Amino acid sequence: MKNPQYLLWICLLFFGRTFYLNAQDSGCNNENFELGTLEGWQSFIGFITTEGDVTINTAATSNFQHLITNTNLSPDPVAADCDLSIPRVAVGGNHSLRLGNKSSGGGAERVVKTFTVTPENTYFLVQYAVMLEDPGHSPELQPRFEMRVFNEMGDLLPCGEYAVRASPDIPGFVPCNGWEVLPWTSVGFELSSYVGQAITIELLTTDCGKGDHAGYAYIDAACLPLDISFESDICIGEGSATLSVAEGFAVYLWSNGETGRTATIENAKVGDVVSVELTSVTGCSITLSDTIEAPPNSLEVLLEPIEVPQICEGETVVIEVNGTNLETIYWKDFDLYANPFEVIPMTTTTYELIPIDFNGCQHPLELVTIVVNPPPNIEITASEQNICNGETVELSLEVNNDNGFRWLDNGDNASIRILQPSETRTFYAEADGIGTCPTAMDSLTIVVTDSQPIDYTKTPNATICVGESITLSIENRTNIEGIEWEGLQNEAFLIEVSPSESQYFVFSLRAADCAYLQKDSILVEVLSTSNALNYCSLYVPTAFSPNKDGINDVLQVTTNCFQNTPNANDFTFKVFNRWGEVVFEANDVLQSWDGSDLPNGLYVWWLSFEGELESVCRARIFEKGNVLLIR
């Protein structure tokens, strides 16, 4: 039968889960290949023609086409090229069958298993991982993997056929360098209606019809029973029953409406019938039913009230339960049977106790709460533990219960005390415990110190220009451990500031041997550039006579506006004749003009520079005037 390009589902029970296959004898004789051979299976080889016809009728076993794998082999090499790790053995087993191989050649191969269905093997699972090379031929020529299940008359079972041929975008397959790869997947066949009959399962793989591309699969199987597993704690009246069924179905619907593989029937009664409808992803369904069995004979248990005292954390308490027909107590929290039972709860705890009668039947759950009182805790805290003589301190008490507390020096029960101790002193306080808990005590010592004088050297008051910075420091410190600069949130003894206007920088010094602060300040006066000319002078003569008599022989600028090198302040001095031509230029205040080779007359000069004096701001200065040259 030729199949279409994509998956052909004929009401197939297909489940996308992994099943753990066991190696025990299931009555199907080596269905899982755990004997390391093909015993219990028939193997055949054949070929696929260039028209896509498949013939696999030659009974033969070829290690090349029917290879039993084992767990010592590395993962499949085709999948590994795509970073897919697909083991050659199904999870939980030691052997699987590789049907076909990755070599081309137009080969085809199949295996067949026939077994009789019994109540112990009414569920046949097949696990498989498939590798199909995809050359893009027409569908009938593509590599393929097929699976079919027949009854003993040779007819296909409903939901008994699965076939796939290489093609892009096959659901569940992963493209892999020209191959289509399906990781390990499971298919299940429900056979309960065929008990006593022979069932045959056939699996085959082929290369492509042109002989150049391959297809192969890894196969494992298991024969399993299909029934409802039942656990119950019902003894007298009603209880709960936990039910479960095999994994692998797409939909589970229990008679109580639950939809998982397991279900819990509350208030179950002996004789209740429970059922579950199992449905595959293709809609094939089966319904299983079972009856809740009667429990062993049980006795009526009447319990006496359980007295449990309040205890303190860490104490031991013994719980003993008394009553008629009571054999023992099952402690659910500890999963053990004991009566009496000793526990050491650290916090208030509720325990679940199940009475057990002399016939071993469980009875309704009992809850026992043990109240655990925390031990008392008291803590003394202080606003300061080290104070100077004459200062006050606030003492506070924190207690974890309301059972009572007191200061031991005066018996007062105030939670806050404000004191002015004149010497170092230790304070004690005590808190009462609740119930059997003992008292607790705490102590705290307040150290009282007589302070010594402090001494230091500070940066003198200073004057800076707008935009400049200045470093303020407190040095040569004696008995000083800290400083706080007011408004700066800075506790360094050396800081750099850039005030935009004159300002007092206030600081407080903290004594090393006491907590008091001493305030002081440094004045930083900020000058603007408009103040510069008020601090320096400038002189240019109105006439000079270069006659070499030693008196006014040169024209030179005289100024005190420079503190550093005269040409470091962009100094420029120019002299012009009456036609506006530059007859002299200097960039150094020490340069002079002797009027060489120029006629007598009136000349114009101008100069420009930045003035600089100590504690004086720089300012651009521009001046001009006339000078008379006379010989």
PLY file of the C-alpha trace (Angstrom):
ply
format ascii 1.0
element vertex 631
property float x
property float y
property float z
element edge 630
property int vertex1
property int vertex2
end_header
0.00 0.00 0.00
1.42 3.40 -1.00
1.19 6.07 1.67
0.98 9.88 1.25
3.88 12.19 1.90
2.96 12.97 5.49
2.08 10.87 8.53
-0.72 8.44 7.92
-2.80 7.98 11.04
-5.43 5.29 10.91
-6.98 5.70 14.36
-3.51 4.89 15.81
-2.95 4.77 19.54
0.09 7.05 19.48
1.47 8.50 22.64
4.28 11.07 22.67
5.88 9.86 25.91
8.82 7.67 26.91
8.06 4.37 28.67
10.58 2.52 30.81
10.71 -1.05 29.51
11.71 -3.77 31.93
13.64 -6.91 31.06
11.48 -9.40 32.95
9.71 -12.26 31.12
6.32 -10.87 30.02
5.04 -13.95 28.17
5.86 -12.38 24.80
9.33 -13.99 24.58
12.08 -11.39 24.12
9.76 -8.64 22.89
12.30 -6.13 24.25
15.43 -7.77 22.74
16.93 -8.09 26.23
18.30 -11.54 25.34
20.65 -9.69 22.98
19.25 -11.64 20.01
16.26 -11.70 17.65
14.82 -14.76 19.40
11.02 -14.57 19.31
11.08 -12.38 16.16
11.19 -13.22 12.45
13.49 -11.16 10.26
13.33 -10.48 6.51
15.32 -8.60 3.87
14.26 -7.20 0.49
14.41 -4.15 -1.75
12.54 -1.09 -3.02
12.23 -0.60 -6.80
12.65 2.57 -8.84
8.84 2.68 -9.04
8.58 2.62 -5.22
7.34 -0.98 -4.92
8.61 -2.74 -1.79
9.33 -6.46 -1.59
10.62 -7.91 1.72
9.93 -11.65 1.61
13.35 -13.25 2.02
13.63 -14.76 5.50
17.10 -13.82 6.63
18.95 -12.08 9.45
21.60 -9.56 8.48
23.72 -7.81 11.09
23.87 -4.97 8.60
20.08 -4.68 8.50
19.04 -6.30 11.84
21.56 -5.13 14.42
21.02 -5.68 18.17
22.38 -2.57 19.91
23.61 -2.22 23.49
24.21 0.54 26.00
27.97 0.59 25.33
27.38 2.20 21.91
27.61 5.95 21.45
24.47 7.94 20.48
23.22 7.79 16.90
25.82 9.43 14.56
23.31 11.07 12.18
21.54 12.86 15.01
24.85 13.70 16.68
25.86 15.79 13.64
22.97 18.11 14.56
23.80 18.18 18.28
20.91 15.77 19.00
21.72 13.03 21.50
19.58 10.00 20.61
20.77 6.82 22.38
20.72 3.59 20.40
18.96 1.80 23.28
15.60 2.86 24.73
15.72 4.25 28.24
15.50 1.52 30.89
16.76 -1.32 28.71
20.09 -2.89 27.79
19.37 -3.77 24.14
17.30 -2.50 21.22
17.02 -3.39 17.53
18.39 -1.18 14.78
16.29 -1.96 11.68
18.11 -0.81 8.53
21.21 1.39 8.44
22.47 4.77 7.27
24.00 3.33 4.07
21.99 3.61 0.85
21.48 0.96 -1.83
17.76 0.45 -2.26
17.56 -2.01 0.62
14.46 -2.86 2.67
14.06 -4.88 5.86
11.38 -5.87 8.35
10.81 -7.81 11.56
7.64 -9.66 12.62
6.49 -10.89 16.03
3.50 -13.11 16.72
2.29 -13.83 20.27
-0.86 -14.97 22.04
-2.69 -12.31 24.03
-3.22 -13.15 27.70
-4.65 -11.04 30.58
-1.03 -10.27 31.51
-0.09 -8.74 28.12
-3.17 -6.88 26.91
-1.13 -3.71 26.31
1.66 -3.85 23.70
4.02 -0.85 23.64
6.45 -0.08 20.84
9.25 2.45 21.26
11.04 3.74 18.20
13.46 6.42 16.97
13.55 7.03 13.20
16.19 8.48 10.81
14.97 9.17 7.23
17.21 10.82 4.64
15.22 13.34 2.59
16.36 13.65 -1.07
13.09 15.32 -2.10
11.90 12.48 -4.40
8.25 11.83 -5.09
6.51 10.30 -2.04
6.52 6.71 -3.27
10.33 6.81 -3.71
11.18 8.38 -0.32
12.78 6.39 2.57
10.09 5.16 4.96
9.22 3.61 8.32
6.00 1.58 8.75
4.29 -0.39 11.52
1.20 -2.65 11.34
-0.71 -4.92 13.73
-2.82 -7.86 12.47
-5.23 -10.29 14.09
-4.86 -14.03 13.57
-7.00 -13.80 10.42
-4.47 -11.43 8.88
-6.73 -8.36 9.16
-5.44 -4.99 10.30
-6.54 -4.07 13.82
-8.48 -0.84 14.25
-5.91 1.84 15.07
-3.33 -0.71 13.93
-1.25 1.05 11.25
1.36 3.82 11.28
3.44 4.88 8.26
5.75 7.83 7.58
7.94 8.78 4.63
10.75 11.32 4.52
9.38 14.84 4.06
10.00 18.31 5.49
7.94 19.42 8.47
6.77 15.97 9.60
5.18 16.45 13.04
7.61 15.33 15.73
10.60 15.06 13.35
13.62 17.38 13.44
15.46 18.47 10.24
19.11 17.37 10.44
21.55 18.05 7.56
19.35 16.46 4.91
17.78 13.94 7.28
14.48 13.94 9.14
15.07 12.66 12.69
12.43 11.45 15.19
13.69 11.05 18.81
12.47 8.06 20.85
8.66 7.93 20.75
6.03 5.41 21.97
3.01 3.78 20.35
0.61 1.59 22.34
-1.86 -1.08 21.19
-4.72 -2.11 23.49
-5.47 -5.81 22.96
-7.92 -6.77 25.73
-10.59 -7.83 23.22
-8.12 -10.31 21.66
-7.30 -12.45 24.73
-6.62 -16.02 23.59
-5.89 -14.94 19.99
-2.59 -14.65 18.14
-1.55 -11.09 17.29
1.17 -10.20 14.77
3.12 -6.94 14.70
5.21 -5.97 11.67
7.81 -3.16 11.43
9.78 -2.21 8.30
12.20 0.39 6.96
13.45 1.11 3.40
15.97 3.21 1.54
14.81 5.49 -1.29
13.62 3.99 -4.57
16.59 5.40 -6.50
19.03 3.66 -4.21
20.98 6.72 -3.13
19.42 7.61 0.26
18.80 5.65 3.44
16.25 5.10 6.16
16.49 3.20 9.44
14.96 2.99 12.93
15.74 1.86 16.48
12.99 -0.35 17.99
12.07 -1.65 21.44
8.82 -3.13 22.82
7.07 -4.36 25.96
4.09 -6.57 26.77
2.19 -5.19 29.79
-1.09 -5.75 31.63
-3.75 -3.05 31.42
-5.79 -2.75 34.60
-6.59 -0.42 37.46
-4.26 -0.49 40.46
-6.03 0.04 43.76
-4.91 1.29 47.18
-7.33 1.97 50.03
-7.33 2.89 53.71
-11.00 1.97 54.13
-11.76 -0.11 57.17
-15.05 0.96 58.74
-17.57 3.00 56.80
-16.00 5.34 54.31
-12.47 6.36 53.42
-10.34 7.32 50.45
-9.12 5.10 47.63
-6.20 5.87 45.30
-6.46 4.46 41.78
-3.92 4.39 38.97
-3.56 3.03 35.43
-0.73 2.65 32.89
0.93 5.75 31.45
0.77 6.56 27.75
-2.79 7.63 27.00
-3.61 11.11 25.75
-6.75 11.54 27.89
-7.78 9.95 31.18
-11.34 10.42 32.44
-12.22 8.76 35.75
-15.73 8.15 36.96
-15.29 10.90 39.59
-14.27 13.45 36.92
-10.52 13.47 37.55
-8.31 13.53 34.46
-4.86 12.38 35.56
-3.18 8.97 35.40
-4.06 8.60 39.08
-7.26 9.55 40.88
-8.39 9.71 44.49
-11.94 8.65 45.33
-13.05 10.39 48.50
-15.72 8.83 50.74
-15.30 5.55 48.91
-17.34 2.59 50.08
-16.73 -1.11 49.80
-18.38 -2.40 46.63
-18.20 0.93 44.78
-17.47 0.46 41.07
-14.89 2.84 39.61
-14.00 3.24 35.95
-11.66 5.18 33.69
-12.01 5.98 30.01
-8.67 5.93 28.18
-8.38 7.81 24.89
-5.50 8.07 22.41
-4.65 11.29 20.62
-6.55 9.97 17.59
-9.74 9.36 19.53
-9.59 5.58 20.04
-11.01 4.81 23.49
-11.36 1.97 25.98
-13.06 1.90 29.38
-11.65 -0.06 32.33
-13.73 -0.83 35.45
-12.98 -2.29 38.90
-14.73 -2.77 42.24
-13.46 -1.54 45.61
-12.77 -4.67 47.60
-13.97 -5.22 51.14
-11.26 -4.57 53.78
-10.37 -6.93 56.61
-12.69 -7.08 59.59
-12.24 -4.04 61.83
-13.15 -3.16 65.37
-14.79 -0.05 66.73
-12.24 2.12 68.50
-13.26 4.60 71.22
-10.47 6.99 72.20
-10.11 8.77 75.51
-9.35 12.52 75.42
-5.70 13.17 74.72
-4.11 15.51 77.25
-1.12 17.45 75.92
0.63 20.05 78.10
2.14 23.27 76.91
5.93 22.99 76.78
8.92 25.21 76.24
11.03 25.09 73.09
13.45 22.15 73.24
11.53 20.22 75.87
10.37 16.65 75.36
6.73 15.62 75.56
5.32 12.11 75.65
1.94 11.57 74.01
-0.01 8.48 75.02
-3.36 7.61 73.48
-5.77 5.31 75.34
-8.99 3.72 74.13
-10.93 0.51 73.60
-9.79 -1.92 70.87
-6.73 0.29 70.27
-3.61 -1.60 69.19
-1.28 1.29 68.31
-1.07 4.73 66.70
0.26 5.49 63.23
2.06 8.86 63.17
1.69 10.13 59.60
4.23 12.90 60.06
6.94 10.41 61.04
5.68 7.35 59.10
5.91 5.07 62.11
3.76 3.16 64.59
4.15 3.88 68.31
2.08 4.42 71.47
3.19 6.19 73.60
5.40 8.40 71.44
8.04 10.94 72.45
8.45 14.14 70.40
10.54 17.29 70.72
8.73 19.98 68.68
10.56 23.28 68.29
7.41 25.25 67.46
3.70 24.77 68.02
2.90 21.76 65.85
-0.20 19.81 64.89
0.40 16.09 64.37
-1.77 13.64 62.44
-2.50 10.42 64.34
-4.32 7.42 62.90
-5.62 4.86 65.45
-5.03 1.21 64.50
-7.29 -1.50 65.94
-6.30 -5.04 66.90
-7.15 -6.24 63.37
-4.77 -3.72 61.83
-7.48 -1.47 60.40
-7.00 2.26 60.32
-9.55 4.58 61.87
-10.41 8.24 61.33
-7.55 10.69 61.59
-7.00 12.49 64.89
-5.23 15.86 65.22
-3.09 16.60 68.26
-1.63 20.08 68.72
1.34 20.62 71.02
1.70 24.26 72.01
5.36 25.20 72.21
6.11 28.42 74.02
9.29 30.16 72.90
11.83 30.68 75.68
11.81 34.23 76.99
14.22 36.62 75.39
15.11 40.02 76.76
17.53 42.52 75.28
18.78 45.82 76.66
19.67 48.45 74.05
21.11 51.92 74.58
21.15 55.11 72.56
24.92 55.17 73.26
27.12 52.71 75.12
30.01 55.15 75.47
29.12 58.58 76.79
30.86 61.55 78.33
30.42 62.46 81.93
27.35 64.68 82.17
25.58 63.28 79.09
22.32 61.32 79.22
21.64 57.85 77.82
18.38 56.11 76.93
18.03 52.45 77.86
15.31 50.30 76.21
14.03 46.80 76.89
12.79 44.44 74.15
10.96 41.32 75.38
9.39 38.57 73.22
6.39 37.93 75.48
4.00 39.75 77.79
4.55 37.53 80.80
6.46 40.11 82.82
9.91 41.72 83.06
11.84 44.02 85.43
15.06 46.00 85.94
17.04 44.25 88.63
18.67 47.38 90.07
15.38 49.01 91.06
12.62 46.46 90.27
10.99 48.87 87.83
9.12 47.42 84.84
9.42 50.46 82.56
10.50 49.58 79.03
12.46 52.86 78.64
14.78 54.59 81.11
16.63 57.90 80.61
19.69 58.18 82.87
22.72 60.41 83.46
25.29 58.09 85.02
28.38 59.72 86.46
30.52 56.61 86.18
30.74 53.38 84.21
27.87 51.12 85.21
26.29 47.75 84.24
22.51 47.43 84.07
20.58 44.11 84.41
17.04 43.12 83.40
15.01 39.89 83.71
12.03 38.45 81.75
9.63 35.74 82.93
8.98 32.63 80.84
5.56 31.23 79.88
4.48 27.98 81.49
7.53 25.81 82.15
9.96 28.14 80.38
12.64 29.55 82.74
13.40 33.26 83.18
15.94 35.02 80.96
18.35 37.83 81.83
20.42 40.38 79.90
22.98 43.00 80.87
24.53 46.08 79.28
27.45 48.23 80.42
27.44 52.00 79.86
30.97 53.37 79.76
31.26 56.92 81.15
34.39 58.87 80.14
35.90 62.12 81.39
37.10 63.91 78.24
40.55 65.48 77.69
41.21 68.73 75.75
41.53 68.64 71.97
43.99 70.59 69.76
44.44 71.10 66.01
45.64 73.40 63.21
43.18 74.52 60.56
43.56 76.15 57.14
43.67 79.97 57.62
40.91 82.12 56.20
41.57 82.51 52.48
40.62 84.49 49.37
40.00 82.81 45.99
38.56 83.77 42.64
35.19 82.66 41.27
35.52 79.17 39.78
38.68 78.31 41.71
38.99 75.55 44.32
40.74 75.50 47.67
41.72 72.65 49.95
40.65 72.94 53.59
42.41 70.77 56.14
42.50 70.06 59.85
46.01 68.98 60.84
48.20 68.40 63.88
45.21 66.83 65.64
45.31 65.87 69.30
42.53 63.76 70.94
40.34 64.03 67.81
38.76 60.98 66.18
36.27 62.46 63.70
34.94 65.52 61.93
31.61 66.58 60.46
31.42 69.40 57.88
28.13 71.21 58.25
25.97 70.93 55.12
28.57 68.84 53.21
27.89 65.33 54.57
31.64 64.78 54.59
33.72 63.29 57.40
37.22 63.81 55.97
39.87 65.97 57.60
40.92 67.26 54.17
38.33 68.47 51.66
38.35 70.48 48.45
35.68 73.17 47.97
34.71 75.55 45.14
32.29 78.12 46.62
30.55 80.52 44.25
30.42 83.22 46.92
32.13 84.05 50.19
31.28 81.45 52.82
32.14 80.19 56.28
32.81 76.43 56.24
31.65 75.19 59.65
32.97 71.92 61.08
32.53 69.97 64.32
35.37 67.95 65.80
34.61 64.82 67.77
36.87 64.05 70.69
38.59 60.66 70.63
37.89 59.88 74.26
34.33 61.22 74.38
31.31 61.88 72.25
31.11 65.69 72.45
31.59 67.95 69.40
33.54 71.21 69.19
32.55 73.64 66.44
34.86 75.90 64.41
34.90 77.48 60.93
37.11 78.66 58.05
36.20 81.74 55.98
36.73 81.47 52.23
36.28 84.88 50.53
35.39 84.69 46.84
36.48 87.56 44.56
35.08 88.28 41.11
37.25 89.30 38.13
36.00 92.88 38.46
38.22 93.26 41.55
41.45 92.64 39.62
42.35 96.22 38.58
41.92 97.39 42.15
44.99 95.42 43.07
47.51 96.24 40.31
48.89 99.39 38.56
49.88 100.11 34.93
52.10 102.95 33.52
53.06 103.88 29.93
55.06 107.19 29.41
53.46 109.94 27.27
56.84 110.85 25.67
60.40 109.52 25.34
63.66 110.80 23.76
65.96 108.10 22.33
69.10 110.34 22.35
71.16 107.98 24.45
71.54 110.41 27.31
70.33 107.77 29.72
67.06 109.56 30.41
63.80 108.32 28.80
65.73 106.66 25.98
63.12 103.86 25.44
59.37 103.32 25.61
58.50 100.50 28.08
55.37 99.33 29.98
55.67 99.41 33.76
53.20 97.22 35.79
52.88 95.11 38.93
50.06 92.99 37.51
52.30 89.94 37.00
53.52 87.51 39.59
54.92 84.91 37.22
56.82 85.21 33.91
55.85 88.42 32.09
54.93 86.69 28.84
52.79 83.97 30.40
49.61 86.01 30.44
48.95 86.58 26.74
50.74 89.95 26.87
50.64 92.04 23.65
52.04 95.62 23.23
51.85 97.40 19.83
52.89 100.89 18.55
51.31 102.39 15.39
52.33 105.37 13.18
49.83 107.93 11.96
48.94 105.74 8.98
47.99 102.84 11.31
51.03 100.74 10.53
52.58 98.64 13.32
56.08 99.97 13.95
56.74 97.92 17.13
55.27 94.80 18.77
56.22 93.02 22.00
54.88 89.90 23.80
57.04 90.39 26.88
56.47 93.19 29.35
60.25 93.58 29.73
60.72 94.44 26.03
61.14 98.18 25.13
61.07 100.37 21.97
63.88 102.81 21.16
62.14 104.41 18.14
65.09 103.53 15.88
65.10 105.15 12.42
61.65 106.64 12.89
60.91 110.37 12.70
59.83 112.48 15.63
56.13 112.74 16.10
53.05 111.40 17.82
52.50 107.59 17.87
49.56 105.47 19.10
49.97 102.40 21.38
47.69 99.71 22.82
48.23 96.67 25.04
46.26 93.61 26.15
46.94 90.96 28.83
45.52 89.03 31.75
46.46 90.49 35.07
47.61 88.19 37.90
48.42 88.98 41.50
48.51 86.80 44.58
44.97 86.54 46.03
43.69 88.56 43.06
41.53 87.20 40.27
42.69 87.25 36.69
41.01 89.77 34.33
41.52 90.70 30.71
43.07 94.21 30.62
43.08 96.36 27.50
44.59 99.88 27.44
45.59 102.39 24.69
47.16 105.85 24.46
49.56 108.24 22.67
53.30 108.71 23.02
55.47 111.52 21.63
58.88 110.61 20.17
61.38 113.54 20.61
65.10 113.62 19.73
0 1
1 2
2 3
3 4
4 5
5 6
6 7
7 8
8 9
9 10
10 11
11 12
12 13
13 14
14 15
15 16
16 17
17 18
18 19
19 20
20 21
21 22
22 23
23 24
24 25
25 26
26 27
27 28
28 29
29 30
30 31
31 32
32 33
33 34
34 35
35 36
36 37
37 38
38 39
39 40
40 41
41 42
42 43
43 44
44 45
45 46
46 47
47 48
48 49
49 50
50 51
51 52
52 53
53 54
54 55
55 56
56 57
57 58
58 59
59 60
60 61
61 62
62 63
63 64
64 65
65 66
66 67
67 68
68 69
69 70
70 71
71 72
72 73
73 74
74 75
75 76
76 77
77 78
78 79
79 80
80 81
81 82
82 83
83 84
84 85
85 86
86 87
87 88
88 89
89 90
90 91
91 92
92 93
93 94
94 95
95 96
96 97
97 98
98 99
99 100
100 101
101 102
102 103
103 104
104 105
105 106
106 107
107 108
108 109
109 110
110 111
111 112
112 113
113 114
114 115
115 116
116 117
117 118
118 119
119 120
120 121
121 122
122 123
123 124
124 125
125 126
126 127
127 128
128 129
129 130
130 131
131 132
132 133
133 134
134 135
135 136
136 137
137 138
138 139
139 140
140 141
141 142
142 143
143 144
144 145
145 146
146 147
147 148
148 149
149 150
150 151
151 152
152 153
153 154
154 155
155 156
156 157
157 158
158 159
159 160
160 161
161 162
162 163
163 164
164 165
165 166
166 167
167 168
168 169
169 170
170 171
171 172
172 173
173 174
174 175
175 176
176 177
177 178
178 179
179 180
180 181
181 182
182 183
183 184
184 185
185 186
186 187
187 188
188 189
189 190
190 191
191 192
192 193
193 194
194 195
195 196
196 197
197 198
198 199
199 200
200 201
201 202
202 203
203 204
204 205
205 206
206 207
207 208
208 209
209 210
210 211
211 212
212 213
213 214
214 215
215 216
216 217
217 218
218 219
219 220
220 221
221 222
222 223
223 224
224 225
225 226
226 227
227 228
228 229
229 230
230 231
231 232
232 233
233 234
234 235
235 236
236 237
237 238
238 239
239 240
240 241
241 242
242 243
243 244
244 245
245 246
246 247
247 248
248 249
249 250
250 251
251 252
252 253
253 254
254 255
255 256
256 257
257 258
258 259
259 260
260 261
261 262
262 263
263 264
264 265
265 266
266 267
267 268
268 269
269 270
270 271
271 272
272 273
273 274
274 275
275 276
276 277
277 278
278 279
279 280
280 281
281 282
282 283
283 284
284 285
285 286
286 287
287 288
288 289
289 290
290 291
291 292
292 293
293 294
294 295
295 296
296 297
297 298
298 299
299 300
300 301
301 302
302 303
303 304
304 305
305 306
306 307
307 308
308 309
309 310
310 311
311 312
312 313
313 314
314 315
315 316
316 317
317 318
318 319
319 320
320 321
321 322
322 323
323 324
324 325
325 326
326 327
327 328
328 329
329 330
330 331
331 332
332 333
333 334
334 335
335 336
336 337
337 338
338 339
339 340
340 341
341 342
342 343
343 344
344 345
345 346
346 347
347 348
348 349
349 350
350 351
351 352
352 353
353 354
354 355
355 356
356 357
357 358
358 359
359 360
360 361
361 362
362 363
363 364
364 365
365 366
366 367
367 368
368 369
369 370
370 371
371 372
372 373
373 374
374 375
375 376
376 377
377 378
378 379
379 380
380 381
381 382
382 383
383 384
384 385
385 386
386 387
387 388
388 389
389 390
390 391
391 392
392 393
393 394
394 395
395 396
396 397
397 398
398 399
399 400
400 401
401 402
402 403
403 404
404 405
405 406
406 407
407 408
408 409
409 410
410 411
411 412
412 413
413 414
414 415
415 416
416 417
417 418
418 419
419 420
420 421
421 422
422 423
423 424
424 425
425 426
426 427
427 428
428 429
429 430
430 431
431 432
432 433
433 434
434 435
435 436
436 437
437 438
438 439
439 440
440 441
441 442
442 443
443 444
444 445
445 446
446 447
447 448
448 449
449 450
450 451
451 452
452 453
453 454
454 455
455 456
456 457
457 458
458 459
459 460
460 461
461 462
462 463
463 464
464 465
465 466
466 467
467 468
468 469
469 470
470 471
471 472
472 473
473 474
474 475
475 476
476 477
477 478
478 479
479 480
480 481
481 482
482 483
483 484
484 485
485 486
486 487
487 488
488 489
489 490
490 491
491 492
492 493
493 494
494 495
495 496
496 497
497 498
498 499
499 500
500 501
501 502
502 503
503 504
504 505
505 506
506 507
507 508
508 509
509 510
510 511
511 512
512 513
513 514
514 515
515 516
516 517
517 518
518 519
519 520
520 521
521 522
522 523
523 524
524 525
525 526
526 527
527 528
528 529
529 530
530 531
531 532
532 533
533 534
534 535
535 536
536 537
537 538
538 539
539 540
540 541
541 542
542 543
543 544
544 545
545 546
546 547
547 548
548 549
549 550
550 551
551 552
552 553
553 554
554 555
555 556
556 557
557 558
558 559
559 560
560 561
561 562
562 563
563 564
564 565
565 566
566 567
567 568
568 569
569 570
570 571
571 572
572 573
573 574
574 575
575 576
576 577
577 578
578 579
579 580
580 581
581 582
582 583
583 584
584 585
585 586
586 587
587 588
588 589
589 590
590 591
591 592
592 593
593 594
594 595
595 596
596 597
597 598
598 599
599 600
600 601
601 602
602 603
603 604
604 605
605 606
606 607
607 608
608 609
609 610
610 611
611 612
612 613
613 614
614 615
615 616
616 617
617 618
618 619
619 620
620 621
621 622
622 623
623 624
624 625
625 626
626 627
627 628
628 629
629 630
